[in-house]
Amino acid sequence: MKPKPQPRDSFELFQAHFDQMLDSEHALIQLADKIDWTHLDATFSNCYRPDIGAPAKAVRLMVGLHYLK
């Protein structure tokens, strides 16, 4: 089952975005900006099975965790 896109609600209007709270000079932030996430999403999309298992986690989350590992 493919991951569902996260909805953005109007509740976030007055909240700071997560990327505004992070240091843009950090090496992991710069690495995340250089990765082509749409290509990875398309590459791993055939690994998802809609008929079995629990709902999937986002590809960006899973790839990011493997980088940290």
C-alpha positions, 0 to 999 in steps of 0.5 A, a space after each residue: 500500500 503506497 503512503 498517503 500524502 500528508 494534508 496541509 491544513 490551515 491550522 499551520 498558518 501561524 506555526 513555524 515550518 520545521 525547515 525554518 527551525 533547522 540550521 540550513 548549514 548542517 550537513 544532513 540538511 544540505 544532503 537532503 536538498 541535493 537528493 532527487 526525492 521524486 526519482 527515489 519515489 518513482 524507483 521504489 513505488 513498485 515495491 509497494 503492494 496495495 493488497 497486503 500489509 500495513 499502510 506504507 511509510 513515506 519513501 523519503 522517511 525510509 531512505 533518510 533512515 537508511 542514510 542515518 544508519 
